[in-house]
Amino acid sequence: MVFGLGGVAAAQGLPPLRVDPALLNPLPHVKPEPPPPRLPVVEAAPAVPRAPAAAAVPRVEAAPPAAAKAPAATPVPRVVAAPAATPAVAAPAAPAAPAAAPTAQGQEPPEVSERPALPPLYSAHAAAGLLPAAPIAENATIISADRIHGRNEVETVAEGAVELRRPGTVLRADRLSYWHLDDEVEALGHVRLERDKDLFTGPKARLRVGENTGYFEQPTFALTRMKSVAAPAAGDGASISVPVTGRGDAERIEFEGEGQYRLKRATYSTCPAGNRDWYAEVGELKLDYHSAEG
């Protein structure tokens, strides 16, 4: 402590001043609160210079690492255990198929050559003339009709628009029965027989096709043969062949072989159709075209 007296400075050591803290508390019965604990001093981070404003970037929120949602899985169908079935009586087991013959390991199966395709025996295109007809065996008999039945290689019965063909012979009728072993045919209803240049029509016929034997009932016929006649314009001894047709009708014609006919109660003429300048009416007439006699 320094005091100034009369302008004279004098220094005097004084004891330190002590103050009773109780005197400073107006309420001696209340204890003063302890001072709050001192907080640690945190030094401020140095200021970072501010960067120029950049374009706004869309805010992307990061998914929580642990709680990331997994993609929805395909629902698994719920399988409910079926109730135990009532035991049933077991059906008898089917006979097991015979096991295939074992083959050696690594052995290739045998190769089977392909069978050649067989040519068709009949073609609608060929019948219509659009394709060449399939070759027909010599003396083969072909029958067509609306309905055909019978026994194979024994008897064939055809009905409705029947047609039987053989080289040089065509037979048409409403109904026809053909016996294969005897080569014999019976035709009924609107029968029409064309054999080479001969024509017969009538209600019924029965004959052996290959032998040209049999009969025809109540036929109308036209028999055509080639005849040699003299040709005056060509000079002496020259001749030409002209067709000559003998036509008529009969109660019955019997076929007695190639070129031989026997007519019963018949008429016969060589005049053109519709013109009878002459004709013969006979009870029986034998025609033999091999010897040109009648």
Phi and psi restraints in degrees (value plus and minus 20) as a CYANA .aco file:
   2 VAL   PHI    -144.6  -104.6
   2 VAL   PSI     106.8   146.8
   3 PHE   PHI    -139.0   -99.0
   3 PHE   PSI     126.3   166.3
   4 GLY   PHI    -128.3   -88.3
   4 GLY   PSI      99.5   139.5
   5 LEU   PHI    -142.8  -102.8
   5 LEU   PSI     104.6   144.6
   6 GLY   PHI      35.2    75.2
   6 GLY   PSI       9.0    49.0
   7 GLY   PHI      55.7    95.7
   7 GLY   PSI     -18.4    21.6
   8 VAL   PHI    -122.9   -82.9
   8 VAL   PSI     107.5   147.5
   9 ALA   PHI    -108.4   -68.4
   9 ALA   PSI     106.8   146.8
  10 ALA   PHI    -153.3  -113.3
  10 ALA   PSI     115.9   155.9
  11 ALA   PHI    -127.7   -87.7
  11 ALA   PSI     113.7   153.7
  12 GLN   PHI    -156.5  -116.5
  12 GLN   PSI     105.7   145.7
  13 GLY   PHI     -94.7   -54.7
  13 GLY   PSI     104.5   144.5
  14 LEU   PHI    -130.5   -90.5
  14 LEU   PSI     130.4   170.4
  15 PRO   PHI     -88.1   -48.1
  15 PRO   PSI     133.8   173.8
  16 PRO   PHI     -84.9   -44.9
  16 PRO   PSI     124.5   164.5
  17 LEU   PHI    -100.9   -60.9
  17 LEU   PSI     105.5   145.5
  18 ARG   PHI    -134.6   -94.6
  18 ARG   PSI     110.0   150.0
  19 VAL   PHI    -133.6   -93.6
  19 VAL   PSI     113.4   153.4
  20 ASP   PHI     -97.1   -57.1
  20 ASP   PSI      99.0   139.0
  21 PRO   PHI     -80.0   -40.0
  21 PRO   PSI     -43.8    -3.8
  22 ALA   PHI     -86.6   -46.6
  22 ALA   PSI     -49.9    -9.9
  23 LEU   PHI     -90.3   -50.3
  23 LEU   PSI     -45.0    -5.0
  24 LEU   PHI     -99.8   -59.8
  24 LEU   PSI     -35.7     4.3
  25 ASN   PHI    -113.9   -73.9
  25 ASN   PSI      92.6   132.6
  26 PRO   PHI     -85.0   -45.0
  26 PRO   PSI     -48.9    -8.9
  27 LEU   PHI    -130.7   -90.7
  27 LEU   PSI      72.6   112.6
  28 PRO   PHI     -83.4   -43.4
  28 PRO   PSI     -39.9     0.1
  29 HIS   PHI    -104.0   -64.0
  29 HIS   PSI     -30.8     9.2
  30 VAL   PHI    -120.9   -80.9
  30 VAL   PSI     103.9   143.9
  31 LYS   PHI     -97.9   -57.9
  31 LYS   PSI     116.2   156.2
  32 PRO   PHI     -88.5   -48.5
  32 PRO   PSI     128.2   168.2
  33 GLU   PHI     -92.1   -52.1
  33 GLU   PSI     121.4   161.4
  34 PRO   PHI     -87.4   -47.4
  34 PRO   PSI     126.9   166.9
  35 PRO   PHI     -83.0   -43.0
  35 PRO   PSI     126.4   166.4
  36 PRO   PHI     -83.1   -43.1
  36 PRO   PSI     129.6   169.6
  37 PRO   PHI     -83.9   -43.9
  37 PRO   PSI     123.3   163.3
  38 ARG   PHI     -95.1   -55.1
  38 ARG   PSI     113.1   153.1
  39 LEU   PHI    -103.0   -63.0
  39 LEU   PSI     125.0   165.0
  40 PRO   PHI     -87.8   -47.8
  40 PRO   PSI     123.3   163.3
  41 VAL   PHI    -101.5   -61.5
  41 VAL   PSI     104.3   144.3
  42 VAL   PHI    -126.5   -86.5
  42 VAL   PSI     102.9   142.9
  43 GLU   PHI     -97.1   -57.1
  43 GLU   PSI     116.5   156.5
  44 ALA   PHI     -90.6   -50.6
  44 ALA   PSI     119.3   159.3
  45 ALA   PHI     -89.2   -49.2
  45 ALA   PSI     125.8   165.8
  46 PRO   PHI     -82.7   -42.7
  46 PRO   PSI     122.0   162.0
  47 ALA   PHI     -85.4   -45.4
  47 ALA   PSI     115.0   155.0
  48 VAL   PHI    -114.9   -74.9
  48 VAL   PSI     112.3   152.3
  49 PRO   PHI     -82.1   -42.1
  49 PRO   PSI     118.9   158.9
  50 ARG   PHI     -96.0   -56.0
  50 ARG   PSI     107.1   147.1
  51 ALA   PHI     -99.0   -59.0
  51 ALA   PSI     134.4   174.4
  52 PRO   PHI     -83.2   -43.2
  52 PRO   PSI     129.6   169.6
  53 ALA   PHI     -83.0   -43.0
  53 ALA   PSI     109.1   149.1
  54 ALA   PHI    -122.5   -82.5
  54 ALA   PSI     150.3   190.3
  55 ALA   PHI     -82.8   -42.8
  55 ALA   PSI     123.8   163.8
  56 ALA   PHI     -85.5   -45.5
  56 ALA   PSI     108.2   148.2
  57 VAL   PHI    -120.9   -80.9
  57 VAL   PSI     111.0   151.0
  58 PRO   PHI     -79.9   -39.9
  58 PRO   PSI     121.4   161.4
  59 ARG   PHI     -98.9   -58.9
  59 ARG   PSI     104.5   144.5
  60 VAL   PHI    -134.1   -94.1
  60 VAL   PSI      99.3   139.3
  61 GLU   PHI    -108.0   -68.0
  61 GLU   PSI     104.7   144.7
  62 ALA   PHI     -93.7   -53.7
  62 ALA   PSI     115.1   155.1
  63 ALA   PHI     -90.7   -50.7
  63 ALA   PSI     126.9   166.9
  64 PRO   PHI     -78.6   -38.6
  64 PRO   PSI     115.3   155.3
  65 PRO   PHI     -82.1   -42.1
  65 PRO   PSI     -57.0   -17.0
  66 ALA   PHI    -109.8   -69.8
  66 ALA   PSI     -49.2    -9.2
  67 ALA   PHI    -121.3   -81.3
  67 ALA   PSI       4.5    44.5
  68 ALA   PHI     -83.5   -43.5
  68 ALA   PSI     114.5   154.5
  69 LYS   PHI    -102.2   -62.2
  69 LYS   PSI     105.1   145.1
  70 ALA   PHI     -97.3   -57.3
  70 ALA   PSI     131.3   171.3
  71 PRO   PHI     -81.6   -41.6
  71 PRO   PSI     126.9   166.9
  72 ALA   PHI     -85.3   -45.3
  72 ALA   PSI     107.7   147.7
  73 ALA   PHI    -102.6   -62.6
  73 ALA   PSI     134.1   174.1
  74 THR   PHI     -82.7   -42.7
  74 THR   PSI     108.6   148.6
  75 PRO   PHI     -80.8   -40.8
  75 PRO   PSI     111.7   151.7
  76 VAL   PHI    -105.5   -65.5
  76 VAL   PSI     105.8   145.8
  77 PRO   PHI     -81.4   -41.4
  77 PRO   PSI     120.0   160.0
  78 ARG   PHI     -99.6   -59.6
  78 ARG   PSI     104.5   144.5
  79 VAL   PHI    -121.5   -81.5
  79 VAL   PSI     101.0   141.0
  80 VAL   PHI    -124.6   -84.6
  80 VAL   PSI     107.1   147.1
  81 ALA   PHI     -83.6   -43.6
  81 ALA   PSI     107.9   147.9
  82 ALA   PHI     -90.7   -50.7
  82 ALA   PSI     125.1   165.1
  83 PRO   PHI     -84.3   -44.3
  83 PRO   PSI     129.9   169.9
  84 ALA   PHI     -80.0   -40.0
  84 ALA   PSI     105.6   145.6
  85 ALA   PHI     -93.9   -53.9
  85 ALA   PSI     132.7   172.7
  86 THR   PHI     -89.5   -49.5
  86 THR   PSI     109.1   149.1
  87 PRO   PHI     -77.4   -37.4
  87 PRO   PSI     109.1   149.1
  88 ALA   PHI    -129.8   -89.8
  88 ALA   PSI     143.2   183.2
  89 VAL   PHI     -94.6   -54.6
  89 VAL   PSI     106.2   146.2
  90 ALA   PHI     -90.2   -50.2
  90 ALA   PSI     114.0   154.0
  91 ALA   PHI     -94.3   -54.3
  91 ALA   PSI     131.7   171.7
  92 PRO   PHI     -82.8   -42.8
  92 PRO   PSI     114.9   154.9
  93 ALA   PHI     -89.0   -49.0
  93 ALA   PSI     121.1   161.1
  94 ALA   PHI     -89.9   -49.9
  94 ALA   PSI     128.7   168.7
  95 PRO   PHI     -81.6   -41.6
  95 PRO   PSI     114.2   154.2
  96 ALA   PHI     -89.3   -49.3
  96 ALA   PSI     121.7   161.7
  97 ALA   PHI     -89.2   -49.2
  97 ALA   PSI     126.3   166.3
  98 PRO   PHI     -82.0   -42.0
  98 PRO   PSI     113.9   153.9
  99 ALA   PHI     -89.8   -49.8
  99 ALA   PSI     124.2   164.2
 100 ALA   PHI     -88.5   -48.5
 100 ALA   PSI     130.8   170.8
 101 ALA   PHI     -84.7   -44.7
 101 ALA   PSI     112.2   152.2
 102 PRO   PHI     -86.5   -46.5
 102 PRO   PSI     124.6   164.6
 103 THR   PHI    -133.8   -93.8
 103 THR   PSI     131.7   171.7
 104 ALA   PHI     -85.5   -45.5
 104 ALA   PSI     125.9   165.9
 105 GLN   PHI     -83.2   -43.2
 105 GLN   PSI     108.8   148.8
 106 GLY   PHI      63.2   103.2
 106 GLY   PSI     -22.0    18.0
 107 GLN   PHI    -103.6   -63.6
 107 GLN   PSI     110.4   150.4
 108 GLU   PHI     -95.8   -55.8
 108 GLU   PSI     122.7   162.7
 109 PRO   PHI     -86.5   -46.5
 109 PRO   PSI     130.9   170.9
 110 PRO   PHI     -86.2   -46.2
 110 PRO   PSI     124.0   164.0
 111 GLU   PHI    -102.4   -62.4
 111 GLU   PSI     114.8   154.8
 112 VAL   PHI    -130.0   -90.0
 112 VAL   PSI     100.7   140.7
 113 SER   PHI     -90.5   -50.5
 113 SER   PSI     123.7   163.7
 114 GLU   PHI     -94.0   -54.0
 114 GLU   PSI     114.5   154.5
 115 ARG   PHI     -94.5   -54.5
 115 ARG   PSI     117.5   157.5
 116 PRO   PHI     -87.7   -47.7
 116 PRO   PSI     124.1   164.1
 117 ALA   PHI     -89.5   -49.5
 117 ALA   PSI     116.1   156.1
 118 LEU   PHI    -102.6   -62.6
 118 LEU   PSI     118.7   158.7
 119 PRO   PHI     -88.7   -48.7
 119 PRO   PSI     122.1   162.1
 120 PRO   PHI     -86.4   -46.4
 120 PRO   PSI     125.9   165.9
 121 LEU   PHI    -101.3   -61.3
 121 LEU   PSI     -42.3    -2.3
 122 TYR   PHI    -162.7  -122.7
 122 TYR   PSI     121.4   161.4
 123 SER   PHI    -158.4  -118.4
 123 SER   PSI     109.3   149.3
 124 ALA   PHI     -83.7   -43.7
 124 ALA   PSI     -54.1   -14.1
 125 HIS   PHI     -86.8   -46.8
 125 HIS   PSI     -59.9   -19.9
 126 ALA   PHI     -87.4   -47.4
 126 ALA   PSI     -58.9   -18.9
 127 ALA   PHI     -84.6   -44.6
 127 ALA   PSI     -51.6   -11.6
 128 ALA   PHI    -103.1   -63.1
 128 ALA   PSI     -20.6    19.4
 129 GLY   PHI      64.4   104.4
 129 GLY   PSI      -9.6    30.4
 130 LEU   PHI    -104.3   -64.3
 130 LEU   PSI     -42.9    -2.9
 131 LEU   PHI    -152.3  -112.3
 131 LEU   PSI     136.7   176.7
 132 PRO   PHI     -82.5   -42.5
 132 PRO   PSI     117.2   157.2
 133 ALA   PHI     -88.3   -48.3
 133 ALA   PSI     125.8   165.8
 134 ALA   PHI     -85.9   -45.9
 134 ALA   PSI     125.0   165.0
 135 PRO   PHI     -83.1   -43.1
 135 PRO   PSI     119.0   159.0
 136 ILE   PHI    -131.0   -91.0
 136 ILE   PSI     115.1   155.1
 137 ALA   PHI     -82.2   -42.2
 137 ALA   PSI     129.7   169.7
 138 GLU   PHI     -82.0   -42.0
 138 GLU   PSI     117.7   157.7
 139 ASN   PHI      41.6    81.6
 139 ASN   PSI       1.2    41.2
 140 ALA   PHI     -92.4   -52.4
 140 ALA   PSI     124.4   164.4
 141 THR   PHI    -125.5   -85.5
 141 THR   PSI     102.4   142.4
 142 ILE   PHI    -136.0   -96.0
 142 ILE   PSI     107.5   147.5
 143 ILE   PHI    -141.6  -101.6
 143 ILE   PSI     111.5   151.5
 144 SER   PHI    -150.0  -110.0
 144 SER   PSI     126.2   166.2
 145 ALA   PHI    -188.1  -148.1
 145 ALA   PSI     154.1   194.1
 146 ASP   PHI     -90.5   -50.5
 146 ASP   PSI     -56.6   -16.6
 147 ARG   PHI    -158.4  -118.4
 147 ARG   PSI     115.7   155.7
 148 ILE   PHI    -155.9  -115.9
 148 ILE   PSI     113.6   153.6
 149 HIS   PHI    -170.1  -130.1
 149 HIS   PSI     154.7   194.7
 150 GLY   PHI     122.5   162.5
 150 GLY   PSI    -178.3  -138.3
 151 ARG   PHI    -137.3   -97.3
 151 ARG   PSI     111.1   151.1
 152 ASN   PHI     -80.3   -40.3
 152 ASN   PSI     110.9   150.9
 153 GLU   PHI      42.8    82.8
 153 GLU   PSI      -7.9    32.1
 154 VAL   PHI    -142.3  -102.3
 154 VAL   PSI     -80.5   -40.5
 155 GLU   PHI    -166.9  -126.9
 155 GLU   PSI     118.6   158.6
 156 THR   PHI    -145.4  -105.4
 156 THR   PSI     108.0   148.0
 157 VAL   PHI    -136.5   -96.5
 157 VAL   PSI     103.6   143.6
 158 ALA   PHI    -142.4  -102.4
 158 ALA   PSI     121.4   161.4
 159 GLU   PHI    -157.6  -117.6
 159 GLU   PSI     120.1   160.1
 160 GLY   PHI      62.8   102.8
 160 GLY   PSI      88.5   128.5
 161 ALA   PHI      31.1    71.1
 161 ALA   PSI      32.5    72.5
 162 VAL   PHI     -99.4   -59.4
 162 VAL   PSI     121.1   161.1
 163 GLU   PHI    -161.9  -121.9
 163 GLU   PSI     105.2   145.2
 164 LEU   PHI    -132.8   -92.8
 164 LEU   PSI     109.8   149.8
 165 ARG   PHI    -142.7  -102.7
 165 ARG   PSI     119.4   159.4
 166 ARG   PHI    -165.4  -125.4
 166 ARG   PSI     124.4   164.4
 167 PRO   PHI     -68.9   -28.9
 167 PRO   PSI      97.8   137.8
 168 GLY   PHI      68.1   108.1
 168 GLY   PSI     -23.3    16.7
 169 THR   PHI    -158.2  -118.2
 169 THR   PSI     114.5   154.5
 170 VAL   PHI    -153.3  -113.3
 170 VAL   PSI     105.4   145.4
 171 LEU   PHI    -145.4  -105.4
 171 LEU   PSI     104.5   144.5
 172 ARG   PHI    -140.2  -100.2
 172 ARG   PSI     127.2   167.2
 173 ALA   PHI    -187.3  -147.3
 173 ALA   PSI     153.2   193.2
 174 ASP   PHI     -99.7   -59.7
 174 ASP   PSI     -53.3   -13.3
 175 ARG   PHI    -165.3  -125.3
 175 ARG   PSI     123.9   163.9
 176 LEU   PHI    -167.2  -127.2
 176 LEU   PSI     119.3   159.3
 177 SER   PHI    -142.3  -102.3
 177 SER   PSI     110.8   150.8
 178 TYR   PHI    -146.9  -106.9
 178 TYR   PSI     106.6   146.6
 179 TRP   PHI    -124.1   -84.1
 179 TRP   PSI      96.0   136.0
 180 HIS   PHI     -86.4   -46.4
 180 HIS   PSI     -64.9   -24.9
 181 LEU   PHI     -83.8   -43.8
 181 LEU   PSI     -57.7   -17.7
 182 ASP   PHI    -113.9   -73.9
 182 ASP   PSI     -26.4    13.6
 183 ASP   PHI      34.0    74.0
 183 ASP   PSI      22.3    62.3
 184 GLU   PHI    -137.1   -97.1
 184 GLU   PSI     122.1   162.1
 185 VAL   PHI    -153.0  -113.0
 185 VAL   PSI     125.5   165.5
 186 GLU   PHI    -147.2  -107.2
 186 GLU   PSI     104.4   144.4
 187 ALA   PHI    -137.6   -97.6
 187 ALA   PSI     119.5   159.5
 188 LEU   PHI    -152.7  -112.7
 188 LEU   PSI     119.9   159.9
 189 GLY   PHI      58.8    98.8
 189 GLY   PSI      93.5   133.5
 190 HIS   PHI      28.3    68.3
 190 HIS   PSI      32.2    72.2
 191 VAL   PHI     -97.7   -57.7
 191 VAL   PSI     115.4   155.4
 192 ARG   PHI    -156.7  -116.7
 192 ARG   PSI      97.7   137.7
 193 LEU   PHI    -134.7   -94.7
 193 LEU   PSI     101.3   141.3
 194 GLU   PHI    -134.2   -94.2
 194 GLU   PSI      97.2   137.2
 195 ARG   PHI    -150.2  -110.2
 195 ARG   PSI      92.4   132.4
 196 ASP   PHI      32.9    72.9
 196 ASP   PSI    -133.9   -93.9
 197 LYS   PHI    -126.7   -86.7
 197 LYS   PSI      -7.2    32.8
 198 ASP   PHI    -120.2   -80.2
 198 ASP   PSI     128.7   168.7
 199 LEU   PHI    -155.5  -115.5
 199 LEU   PSI     112.2   152.2
 200 PHE   PHI    -153.4  -113.4
 200 PHE   PSI     116.5   156.5
 201 THR   PHI    -153.8  -113.8
 201 THR   PSI     125.1   165.1
 202 GLY   PHI     153.8   193.8
 202 GLY   PSI    -194.9  -154.9
 203 PRO   PHI    -104.3   -64.3
 203 PRO   PSI     -44.5    -4.5
 204 LYS   PHI    -173.9  -133.9
 204 LYS   PSI     124.3   164.3
 205 ALA   PHI    -170.4  -130.4
 205 ALA   PSI     127.9   167.9
 206 ARG   PHI    -165.4  -125.4
 206 ARG   PSI     106.9   146.9
 207 LEU   PHI    -181.8  -141.8
 207 LEU   PSI     142.5   182.5
 208 ARG   PHI    -112.9   -72.9
 208 ARG   PSI      98.8   138.8
 209 VAL   PHI     -84.6   -44.6
 209 VAL   PSI     -67.9   -27.9
 210 GLY   PHI     -88.6   -48.6
 210 GLY   PSI     -54.8   -14.8
 211 GLU   PHI    -109.5   -69.5
 211 GLU   PSI     -33.4     6.6
 212 ASN   PHI      36.2    76.2
 212 ASN   PSI      28.6    68.6
 213 THR   PHI    -145.2  -105.2
 213 THR   PSI     132.2   172.2
 214 GLY   PHI     120.5   160.5
 214 GLY   PSI    -170.6  -130.6
 215 TYR   PHI    -170.9  -130.9
 215 TYR   PSI     143.8   183.8
 216 PHE   PHI    -156.8  -116.8
 216 PHE   PSI     106.4   146.4
 217 GLU   PHI    -114.4   -74.4
 217 GLU   PSI     115.1   155.1
 218 GLN   PHI      27.0    67.0
 218 GLN   PSI      34.9    74.9
 219 PRO   PHI    -110.1   -70.1
 219 PRO   PSI     136.5   176.5
 220 THR   PHI    -128.7   -88.7
 220 THR   PSI     112.6   152.6
 221 PHE   PHI    -151.8  -111.8
 221 PHE   PSI     139.2   179.2
 222 ALA   PHI    -166.7  -126.7
 222 ALA   PSI      92.6   132.6
 223 LEU   PHI    -129.8   -89.8
 223 LEU   PSI      98.6   138.6
 224 THR   PHI    -134.6   -94.6
 224 THR   PSI     109.3   149.3
 225 ARG   PHI    -156.0  -116.0
 225 ARG   PSI     136.6   176.6
 226 MET   PHI    -107.6   -67.6
 226 MET   PSI     115.1   155.1
 227 LYS   PHI    -147.3  -107.3
 227 LYS   PSI     118.1   158.1
 228 SER   PHI    -107.2   -67.2
 228 SER   PSI     109.4   149.4
 229 VAL   PHI    -150.0  -110.0
 229 VAL   PSI     136.5   176.5
 230 ALA   PHI     -88.2   -48.2
 230 ALA   PSI     127.1   167.1
 231 ALA   PHI    -139.7   -99.7
 231 ALA   PSI      71.2   111.2
 232 PRO   PHI     -78.7   -38.7
 232 PRO   PSI     -55.0   -15.0
 233 ALA   PHI     -88.0   -48.0
 233 ALA   PSI     -42.2    -2.2
 234 ALA   PHI    -110.2   -70.2
 234 ALA   PSI     -23.8    16.2
 235 GLY   PHI      88.9   128.9
 235 GLY   PSI     152.6   192.6
 236 ASP   PHI     -86.3   -46.3
 236 ASP   PSI     117.4   157.4
 237 GLY   PHI      60.8   100.8
 237 GLY   PSI     -22.9    17.1
 238 ALA   PHI    -103.3   -63.3
 238 ALA   PSI     126.9   166.9
 239 SER   PHI    -162.7  -122.7
 239 SER   PSI     138.4   178.4
 240 ILE   PHI    -152.2  -112.2
 240 ILE   PSI     138.6   178.6
 241 SER   PHI    -120.1   -80.1
 241 SER   PSI     108.7   148.7
 242 VAL   PHI    -148.1  -108.1
 242 VAL   PSI     128.2   168.2
 243 PRO   PHI     -95.9   -55.9
 243 PRO   PSI     117.4   157.4
 244 VAL   PHI    -145.1  -105.1
 244 VAL   PSI     105.5   145.5
 245 THR   PHI    -135.1   -95.1
 245 THR   PSI     104.7   144.7
 246 GLY   PHI    -121.0   -81.0
 246 GLY   PSI     105.5   145.5
 247 ARG   PHI    -150.8  -110.8
 247 ARG   PSI     141.1   181.1
 248 GLY   PHI     146.6   186.6
 248 GLY   PSI    -177.3  -137.3
 249 ASP   PHI    -164.9  -124.9
 249 ASP   PSI     146.2   186.2
 250 ALA   PHI    -175.9  -135.9
 250 ALA   PSI     144.2   184.2
 251 GLU   PHI     -97.1   -57.1
 251 GLU   PSI     -50.2   -10.2
 252 ARG   PHI    -182.6  -142.6
 252 ARG   PSI     120.7   160.7
 253 ILE   PHI    -141.1  -101.1
 253 ILE   PSI     110.9   150.9
 254 GLU   PHI    -128.3   -88.3
 254 GLU   PSI     109.4   149.4
 255 PHE   PHI    -109.9   -69.9
 255 PHE   PSI     102.0   142.0
 256 GLU   PHI    -137.1   -97.1
 256 GLU   PSI       5.7    45.7
 257 GLY   PHI     102.1   142.1
 257 GLY   PSI     159.0   199.0
 258 GLU   PHI     -83.7   -43.7
 258 GLU   PSI     100.6   140.6
 259 GLY   PHI      55.4    95.4
 259 GLY   PSI      -5.8    34.2
 260 GLN   PHI    -149.8  -109.8
 260 GLN   PSI     106.4   146.4
 261 TYR   PHI    -156.1  -116.1
 261 TYR   PSI     127.9   167.9
 262 ARG   PHI    -144.4  -104.4
 262 ARG   PSI     100.6   140.6
 263 LEU   PHI    -127.3   -87.3
 263 LEU   PSI     118.7   158.7
 264 LYS   PHI    -141.4  -101.4
 264 LYS   PSI     111.7   151.7
 265 ARG   PHI      28.0    68.0
 265 ARG   PSI      48.1    88.1
 266 ALA   PHI    -148.9  -108.9
 266 ALA   PSI     144.4   184.4
 267 THR   PHI    -138.2   -98.2
 267 THR   PSI     130.4   170.4
 268 TYR   PHI    -166.8  -126.8
 268 TYR   PSI     116.4   156.4
 269 SER   PHI    -175.9  -135.9
 269 SER   PSI     130.8   170.8
 270 THR   PHI    -126.2   -86.2
 270 THR   PSI      -8.1    31.9
 271 CYS   PHI     -94.0   -54.0
 271 CYS   PSI     138.4   178.4
 272 PRO   PHI     -79.6   -39.6
 272 PRO   PSI     139.5   179.5
 273 ALA   PHI     -80.0   -40.0
 273 ALA   PSI     113.3   153.3
 274 GLY   PHI      64.9   104.9
 274 GLY   PSI     -20.1    19.9
 275 ASN   PHI    -152.7  -112.7
 275 ASN   PSI      97.8   137.8
 276 ARG   PHI    -139.2   -99.2
 276 ARG   PSI      57.1    97.1
 277 ASP   PHI     -86.5   -46.5
 277 ASP   PSI     -54.2   -14.2
 278 TRP   PHI    -167.2  -127.2
 278 TRP   PSI     132.6   172.6
 279 TYR   PHI    -181.5  -141.5
 279 TYR   PSI     139.6   179.6
 280 ALA   PHI    -136.4   -96.4
 280 ALA   PSI     114.8   154.8
 281 GLU   PHI    -136.9   -96.9
 281 GLU   PSI      97.6   137.6
 282 VAL   PHI    -152.5  -112.5
 282 VAL   PSI     137.5   177.5
 283 GLY   PHI     -98.8   -58.8
 283 GLY   PSI     -51.7   -11.7
 284 GLU   PHI    -173.5  -133.5
 284 GLU   PSI     117.0   157.0
 285 LEU   PHI    -157.1  -117.1
 285 LEU   PSI     108.4   148.4
 286 LYS   PHI    -126.0   -86.0
 286 LYS   PSI     105.3   145.3
 287 LEU   PHI    -135.0   -95.0
 287 LEU   PSI     104.2   144.2
 288 ASP   PHI    -145.5  -105.5
 288 ASP   PSI      81.0   121.0
 289 TYR   PHI     -99.8   -59.8
 289 TYR   PSI     -32.7     7.3
 290 HIS   PHI     -91.1   -51.1
 290 HIS   PSI     -60.1   -20.1
 291 SER   PHI    -121.0   -81.0
 291 SER   PSI     -19.2    20.8
 292 ALA   PHI      36.4    76.4
 292 ALA   PSI      25.7    65.7
 293 GLU   PHI    -146.1  -106.1
 293 GLU   PSI     131.9   171.9
